[in-house]
Amino acid sequence: MKGSKKLFEGEYLDLWETPKGEDGKSDIILSLRGTHLYLNSDTVFSELQIATDTVQRERNKPSGACYQ
């Protein structure tokens, strides 16, 4: 991860950004307990954002009637 920039440091995972390539694009590195996954920032990382938002909404759905 030499030359990468740390974007987020959490208790369990970190997110890094690789240096930009000749095309001007960079990848996102998901670092989780010693495992590093390189995610294409245009496709895979965007889909990961959608997936985590969807899961979070489903987990936090109110049960029953909240507003009456």
C-alpha distances in whole Angstrom, upper triangle without the diagonal:
4,6,5,9,10,13,14,15,17,19,18,15,12,11,8,9,7,9,13,14,18,19,18,16,12,11,11,8,11,10,13,15,12,12,9,11,10,13,15,16,19,20,19,17,21,23,21,22,25,25,24,27,30,29,29,32,34,33,35,38,41,43,47,48,47,49,52
4,6,9,11,14,16,17,20,21,21,18,15,14,11,11,8,9,13,14,17,19,18,17,14,13,13,12,14,14,17,18,15,15,13,15,13,16,18,18,21,23,22,20,24,26,24,25,28,29,28,30,33,32,32,36,37,37,38,41,44,47,50,51,49,51,55
4,7,10,13,15,16,20,22,22,19,15,14,10,9,7,6,10,12,15,17,15,14,12,12,13,12,15,15,19,20,18,18,15,16,14,16,17,17,20,22,21,20,23,25,24,24,28,28,27,29,32,32,32,35,37,37,38,41,44,47,50,51,49,50,54
4,7,9,12,13,17,19,19,15,12,10,6,5,4,6,9,12,15,17,14,13,10,10,9,9,12,12,16,18,16,16,12,13,12,13,14,14,17,19,18,16,19,22,20,20,24,25,24,26,29,29,28,31,33,33,34,37,40,43,46,47,45,47,50
4,6,9,11,15,18,18,15,11,9,5,5,7,8,11,14,17,18,15,14,11,11,10,10,12,12,16,18,17,17,14,15,13,14,15,14,17,20,19,16,19,21,20,19,23,24,22,24,27,27,27,30,32,31,32,35,38,41,44,45,43,44,48
4,6,7,11,14,14,11,7,6,4,6,9,11,14,17,21,21,18,16,13,12,10,9,10,10,13,15,15,15,13,14,14,14,16,15,18,20,18,15,18,20,18,18,21,22,20,22,25,25,24,27,29,28,29,32,35,38,41,42,40,41,45
4,7,10,14,14,11,8,5,5,7,10,12,14,18,21,21,18,16,13,12,9,10,10,11,14,17,17,17,14,15,14,14,15,13,16,18,17,13,15,18,16,15,18,20,17,19,22,22,21,24,26,26,26,29,32,35,38,39,36,38,42
4,6,10,11,8,5,5,7,10,13,16,18,21,25,24,21,19,16,14,11,10,10,10,12,14,15,16,14,15,15,15,17,15,18,19,18,14,16,18,15,14,18,18,16,17,21,20,19,22,24,23,23,27,29,32,36,36,34,36,40
4,7,8,7,5,7,9,12,15,18,21,24,27,27,24,22,19,17,13,12,10,10,11,12,14,15,14,15,16,17,19,18,21,22,20,17,19,21,17,17,20,20,17,19,22,21,20,23,25,24,24,28,30,33,36,37,35,37,41
4,5,5,6,9,12,15,18,21,24,26,30,30,27,24,21,19,15,14,11,10,10,11,13,15,15,16,17,18,21,19,23,23,20,17,19,20,17,16,20,19,16,18,21,19,17,21,23,21,21,25,27,30,33,34,32,34,38
4,6,8,12,15,18,21,24,27,29,33,33,31,28,24,22,18,16,13,11,10,10,13,15,15,17,19,20,23,22,26,26,23,20,22,23,19,19,22,21,17,19,22,20,18,22,23,21,22,25,27,30,33,35,33,35,39
4,7,11,14,17,20,23,26,28,32,32,30,26,23,20,16,14,11,9,6,7,10,11,13,14,17,18,21,21,24,24,20,18,21,21,17,17,20,19,16,18,21,18,17,21,22,20,21,25,27,29,33,35,33,36,39
4,7,10,14,16,20,22,24,28,28,26,23,19,16,13,10,7,6,5,7,9,10,10,11,13,14,18,17,21,20,17,15,17,18,14,15,18,17,14,17,19,18,17,21,22,20,22,25,28,30,34,35,34,36,40
4,7,10,13,16,19,21,25,25,23,20,16,14,10,8,6,5,7,9,10,10,9,11,12,13,16,15,19,19,17,14,17,18,15,15,18,18,15,18,21,20,19,22,24,23,24,27,30,33,36,37,35,38,41
4,7,10,13,16,18,22,21,19,16,13,10,7,6,5,6,9,12,12,12,10,10,10,10,13,12,15,16,14,11,14,15,13,13,16,16,15,17,20,19,19,22,24,23,24,27,30,33,36,38,36,38,41
4,7,10,12,15,19,19,16,14,10,8,6,5,7,8,11,14,13,13,10,10,9,10,12,11,15,16,14,12,15,17,15,15,19,19,18,20,23,23,22,25,27,27,28,31,34,37,40,41,39,41,45
4,7,9,11,15,15,13,10,7,6,5,6,9,11,15,17,16,15,12,11,9,10,10,9,12,15,14,11,14,17,15,15,19,20,19,21,24,24,24,27,29,29,30,32,35,38,42,42,40,42,46
4,6,9,12,13,11,9,5,5,6,7,11,12,16,19,17,16,12,12,9,10,10,10,13,15,15,13,16,18,17,18,21,22,22,24,26,27,27,30,32,32,33,36,39,42,45,46,44,46,49
4,6,10,11,9,8,6,8,10,11,15,16,20,22,20,19,16,15,12,13,13,12,15,17,17,16,18,21,20,21,24,25,25,27,29,30,30,33,35,35,36,39,42,45,48,49,47,48,52
4,7,7,5,5,4,8,11,13,17,19,22,25,23,22,18,17,14,14,12,11,13,16,17,16,17,20,20,21,24,25,25,27,29,30,31,33,35,36,36,39,42,45,48,49,47,48,52
4,5,5,6,6,9,13,15,18,20,24,27,25,23,19,18,14,14,12,12,13,16,17,17,19,21,22,23,25,27,27,29,31,32,33,35,37,38,39,41,44,47,50,51,49,50,54
4,5,8,10,13,16,18,22,24,28,30,28,26,23,21,17,17,15,15,15,18,20,20,21,24,25,25,28,29,30,31,34,35,36,38,40,41,42,44,47,50,53,53,52,53,56
4,6,9,12,15,18,21,24,27,30,29,27,23,21,17,16,13,13,12,15,17,18,18,21,22,23,25,27,28,29,31,33,34,35,37,38,39,41,45,47,50,51,49,50,54
4,7,10,14,17,20,23,26,29,28,26,22,20,17,16,13,12,12,15,17,17,17,20,21,21,24,26,26,27,30,31,32,33,36,37,38,39,43,46,48,49,47,48,52
4,7,10,13,17,19,23,26,25,23,19,17,13,12,9,8,8,12,13,13,14,17,18,18,20,22,23,24,26,28,28,30,32,33,34,36,40,43,45,46,44,45,49
4,7,10,13,16,19,22,21,19,15,14,10,9,8,7,9,12,12,11,13,16,16,16,19,21,21,23,25,26,27,29,31,31,32,35,38,41,44,45,43,44,48
4,6,10,13,16,19,18,16,12,10,6,6,5,5,8,10,10,8,11,14,13,14,17,18,18,20,23,23,24,26,28,29,30,32,36,38,42,43,41,43,46
4,6,10,13,16,15,13,10,8,6,5,6,6,10,11,9,7,10,12,11,12,15,16,16,18,20,21,21,24,25,26,27,29,33,36,39,40,38,40,44
4,6,10,13,12,10,6,6,5,6,9,9,13,13,11,9,13,14,12,14,17,17,16,19,21,21,21,25,26,26,27,30,33,36,39,41,39,41,45
4,6,10,10,8,6,5,6,7,11,11,15,14,11,9,13,14,11,12,16,15,14,17,19,18,19,22,23,23,24,27,31,33,36,38,36,39,42
4,7,6,6,5,7,9,11,14,15,18,18,15,13,17,17,14,16,19,18,16,19,22,20,21,24,25,24,26,29,32,34,38,40,38,40,44
4,6,5,6,8,11,13,17,17,21,20,17,15,18,18,15,16,19,18,16,19,21,19,19,23,24,22,24,27,30,32,36,38,36,39,43
4,6,8,11,14,16,20,21,24,24,20,19,22,22,18,20,23,21,19,22,24,22,22,26,26,24,26,30,32,34,38,40,39,41,45
4,7,10,13,16,19,21,24,23,20,19,23,23,20,21,25,23,21,25,26,24,25,29,29,27,30,33,36,37,41,43,42,45,48
4,7,10,13,16,18,21,20,17,16,20,20,17,19,22,20,19,23,24,22,23,27,27,26,28,31,35,36,40,42,41,44,47
4,7,10,13,15,18,17,14,14,17,18,15,17,20,19,18,22,24,22,23,27,27,27,29,32,35,37,41,42,41,44,47
4,6,10,12,15,14,11,11,14,14,12,15,18,16,16,20,21,20,22,25,25,25,27,30,33,35,39,41,40,42,46
4,7,9,12,12,9,9,13,14,12,15,17,17,17,20,22,22,23,26,27,27,29,31,35,37,40,42,41,43,47
4,6,9,8,6,6,9,10,9,12,14,14,15,17,19,19,21,23,24,25,27,29,32,35,38,39,38,40,44
4,6,6,5,6,8,10,10,12,14,15,16,18,20,21,22,24,26,27,28,30,34,36,39,41,39,41,45
4,6,6,5,7,9,10,10,13,14,15,17,19,20,21,23,25,26,27,29,32,35,38,39,37,39,42
4,7,7,6,9,11,11,13,15,16,17,19,21,22,23,25,26,28,29,33,35,38,39,37,39,42
4,6,5,6,9,10,11,12,14,16,17,18,20,21,23,24,26,27,31,33,36,37,36,38,41
4,5,5,6,9,10,10,12,14,15,16,18,20,21,22,24,26,29,32,35,36,35,37,40
4,5,5,6,9,10,11,12,14,15,16,18,20,21,22,24,28,31,34,35,33,35,39
4,5,5,6,9,10,11,13,14,16,17,19,20,21,23,26,29,32,33,31,33,36
4,5,5,6,9,10,10,12,14,15,17,18,20,21,25,27,30,31,30,32,35
4,5,5,6,9,10,10,12,14,15,16,18,20,24,26,29,30,29,31,35
4,5,5,6,9,10,11,12,14,15,17,18,22,25,28,28,27,29,32
4,6,5,6,9,10,11,12,14,15,17,20,23,25,26,25,27,30
4,5,5,6,9,10,11,12,14,16,19,21,24,26,25,27,31
4,5,5,6,9,10,10,12,14,18,20,23,25,24,26,30
4,6,5,6,9,10,11,12,16,19,21,22,21,23,27
4,5,5,6,9,10,11,14,17,20,21,20,22,26
4,5,5,6,9,10,14,16,19,21,20,23,26
4,5,5,6,9,12,15,18,19,18,21,24
4,6,5,6,10,12,15,16,15,18,21
4,5,5,9,11,14,16,16,18,21
4,6,9,10,14,16,16,19,22
4,6,9,12,14,13,16,19
4,6,9,11,10,13,16
4,6,8,7,10,13
4,7,8,11,13
4,6,9,11
4,6,7
4,6
4
